[in-house]
Structures are given as structure tokens and as C-alpha cells.
């Protein structure tokens, strides 16, 4: 049963990583589309919008990576910290 829970945990982390990597790029490109359509700014606005979206997605992915590694370090510390008692029998 432990294998299934670890596998499901890894799949959810992978999908969260994928979504957090793609979402800022789509949001920035949607903003660029709106600026191009309604504000009349030229098509050049897509280029900086794409790079700003990539920068945002890398920051979100890096923060997720730091959070996951911090959680794994805490779990490792819990596993190493074993309390032993003397047997008085």
C-alpha cells in the first residue's frame, strides 16, 4: 500500500509542477492578446510577454522545488530521529 501512496504523491507533484510551469506563460500570452486586440499595440508585444511568462513559470517551479525538497528533508530528519529506551527486563 505504501508503494501506491508514494506513486500517487509523485504523480500529483508532477502534474502540479506541469501546471505551475505552463500557467504563467498562458496568462502572459492572454494579456498580450488582449493588448493586441483591444489596445491596438502591435504584435511585437508577444515576444516580451512570452519571456516574462517563462520567468514567472521558472520562479513558480523553483519555489515548488524548494518546498518539496524542504518537505523531504523534514521527513528524513523524522526518520533519523529515533528515540530509544532502555529495556529493564
Buried (B, 14 or more C-beta within 10 A) or exposed (E): EEEEEEEEEEEEBEEBBEEBBEBBBEBBBEBBEEBBEEEEEEEEBBEEBBEBBBEBBEEBBEEBEEEEEEEEEEEEEEEEEEEEEEEEE
